[in-house]
Amino acid sequence: MSQWSPETVTIHGYSTPPKTNSRSSTPPPAPENSQVPKDLRPTILTARRHPNTNEVVKEVNDFFLENWPFQTEKHRKRFIDEGYAWFVCINCPLSLDERIHWGCRLLTTGFLIDDLLDRMSVEDGAAHNMKVIECARGNLLPDRNIPAQLIMFDLFKNMREIDKQLADELLKPTIDFLVAQADGNRMKPMNLKEYFAYRDADLGKG
């Protein structure tokens, strides 16, 4: 995912300039150092973002920098560059102001858990995610020393207090995602059909 910035949106190596009041039907020229074919020009369309994107991204990033056990400063920087919260703000520009941060935290937690699982055995990963699922359901009090449990418990608890129906509807695809994350088949060679079936369970249902 491209690195986000408050003033530009980067797509396939091109950075759109800050929004102005004027409009032009002529796309800007391709940058000289671009890896995109020279005859391909960036779109003149401007991506829509949630109006509070900058504030939400900073709030969510600061939260995880404080509460997630990143291994090194390099990992902390990579987390910022990957722009999970920014991605949600681009995909949900009409989200209610008071709810957009929930979506950002949920997506971010999912990807950070995925990184943790890469350092676990299949068995340990499945056990880890099962406890996270039970915390999200509200059936298990979180171990406050395990951020994934604590964040998912608090996240769904807070969402249920505001809109229980929508929170419960969101819980099912979240569980599907967490189960698929820890599926032992992810480590096995797959043909294309098997891979598509796995990715549908992993991400498609969400």
C-alpha positions in Angstrom: 0.0 0.0 0.0 1.3 3.4 -0.9 2.4 5.8 1.9 -0.3 8.3 2.6 0.2 12.0 3.2 -2.3 14.7 4.2 -2.2 16.5 0.9 -1.7 13.9 -1.8 -3.1 10.5 -2.8 -0.6 8.2 -4.5 -1.9 5.7 -7.0 0.5 3.4 -9.1 3.4 5.7 -8.5 1.6 9.0 -9.2 0.9 11.6 -6.6 -2.2 13.8 -7.2 -1.6 17.4 -6.3 -3.4 19.2 -3.5 -7.0 20.0 -4.4 -7.6 23.4 -5.9 -10.7 25.3 -7.0 -9.7 25.1 -10.7 -10.3 22.0 -12.9 -8.3 20.8 -15.9 -9.1 18.1 -18.4 -5.3 17.6 -19.1 -3.6 15.0 -16.9 -0.2 15.9 -15.5 2.8 14.4 -17.3 4.2 11.1 -16.1 7.1 11.6 -13.6 10.5 10.7 -15.0 11.2 8.1 -12.3 7.9 6.3 -12.6 7.8 2.5 -13.3 4.4 2.9 -15.0 4.5 2.8 -18.9 5.2 6.2 -20.4 1.9 6.3 -22.3 -0.1 5.8 -19.2 -1.2 9.0 -17.5 -2.7 9.5 -14.0 -6.4 10.0 -13.7 -7.7 13.6 -13.4 -10.2 12.3 -10.8 -9.7 13.1 -7.2 -10.2 10.3 -4.6 -12.8 11.2 -2.0 -11.7 11.0 1.7 -13.5 11.2 4.9 -13.5 14.9 5.9 -11.7 14.1 9.2 -9.1 11.8 7.6 -6.0 13.6 8.9 -7.3 13.8 12.5 -8.6 10.2 12.5 -5.4 8.7 11.0 -3.2 10.5 13.6 -5.5 9.4 16.5 -5.5 5.7 15.3 -1.8 5.6 14.6 -0.9 7.2 17.9 -3.2 4.6 19.7 -1.4 1.7 18.2 2.1 3.1 18.6 1.3 3.4 22.3 -0.5 0.1 22.7 0.9 -2.4 20.2 4.2 -4.3 20.9 6.2 -3.4 17.7 9.5 -5.1 17.7 11.7 -2.2 16.5 11.6 1.4 15.4 11.7 0.1 11.8 8.5 -1.9 12.4 6.9 1.2 13.9 7.8 3.3 10.9 6.6 0.5 8.5 3.3 0.5 10.3 2.8 4.2 9.7 3.8 3.8 6.1 1.3 1.0 5.4 -1.5 3.4 6.1 -4.3 1.1 7.4 -6.4 3.9 8.9 -5.9 6.0 5.8 -7.2 3.1 3.6 -10.4 3.0 5.7 -10.9 6.8 5.4 -10.6 6.5 1.6 -13.0 3.6 1.4 -15.6 5.0 3.8 -15.8 8.7 3.1 -19.4 8.9 4.3 -18.9 7.2 7.6 -20.3 8.9 10.6 -17.6 11.1 12.3 -18.0 9.4 15.6 -17.7 5.9 14.1 -14.9 6.1 11.5 -12.2 5.4 14.1 -13.8 2.0 14.9 -13.4 0.8 11.4 -9.8 2.0 11.3 -9.0 0.2 14.6 -10.7 -3.0 13.5 -8.9 -3.2 10.1 -5.5 -2.2 11.7 -5.9 -4.8 14.4 -6.6 -7.5 11.9 -3.4 -6.8 9.9 -1.3 -6.5 13.0 -2.6 -9.9 14.2 -1.6 -11.3 10.8 1.9 -10.2 11.4 1.9 -11.9 14.9 0.7 -15.1 13.4 3.6 -15.2 11.0 5.9 -15.7 14.1 3.7 -18.5 15.6 3.1 -22.1 14.9 -0.3 -23.0 13.4 -1.5 -24.4 16.7 -0.4 -21.4 18.7 -1.9 -19.0 16.2 -5.3 -20.8 16.3 -5.3 -20.7 20.1 -4.4 -17.0 20.0 -7.1 -16.1 17.6 -9.8 -18.2 19.4 -9.2 -16.1 22.6 -9.3 -12.9 20.5 -12.7 -14.1 19.1 -14.1 -14.9 22.6 -13.0 -11.4 23.7 -14.7 -9.8 20.7 -17.9 -11.8 21.6 -17.7 -10.5 25.1 -17.5 -14.0 26.5 -14.0 -13.7 27.8 -12.3 -10.9 29.8 -9.1 -9.9 28.0 -5.6 -10.5 29.3 -4.5 -6.9 29.6 -1.0 -7.9 28.6 -2.2 -9.2 25.2 -3.1 -6.1 23.1 -5.1 -8.0 20.5 -7.5 -9.4 23.2 -7.8 -6.0 24.9 -8.4 -4.0 21.7 -11.0 -6.3 20.3 -12.8 -6.6 23.6 -13.0 -2.8 24.1 -13.8 -2.2 20.4 -16.8 -4.4 20.2 -18.0 -3.5 23.7 -18.0 0.2 22.7 -19.7 -0.5 19.4 -22.5 -2.6 21.1 -23.2 0.3 23.5 -23.9 2.6 20.6 -25.5 0.2 18.0 -25.8 -3.5 19.1 -27.4 -4.7 15.9 -24.7 -3.3 13.6 -22.0 -4.4 16.0 -23.3 -8.0 16.0 -23.6 -7.9 12.2 -20.0 -6.9 12.0 -18.9 -9.5 14.5 -19.6 -12.5 12.2 -17.3 -11.5 9.3 -14.7 -10.5 11.8 -14.8 -14.0 13.3 -14.7 -15.5 9.8 -11.6 -13.5 9.1 -9.9 -14.4 12.4 -10.6 -18.1 11.9 -9.3 -18.0 8.3 -6.1 -16.2 9.5 -5.2 -19.1 11.7 -6.2 -21.8 9.2 -3.3 -24.3 8.8 -4.0 -24.5 5.1 -2.4 -21.0 4.7 1.0 -22.7 5.0 0.4 -25.4 2.4 0.9 -25.2 -1.3 -2.4 -24.5 -3.1 -3.6 -24.6 -6.7 -5.4 -21.5 -7.9 -8.9 -22.7 -7.1 -7.8 -23.6 -3.5 -6.1 -20.2 -3.1 -9.3 -18.3 -4.2 -11.4 -20.3 -1.8 -8.9 -19.5 1.0 -8.8 -15.8 0.2 -12.6 -15.7 0.0 -12.7 -16.9 3.6 -9.7 -14.8 4.7 -10.8 -11.5 3.3 -13.7 -11.8 0.8 -16.4 -12.4 3.4 -15.5 -9.2 5.3 
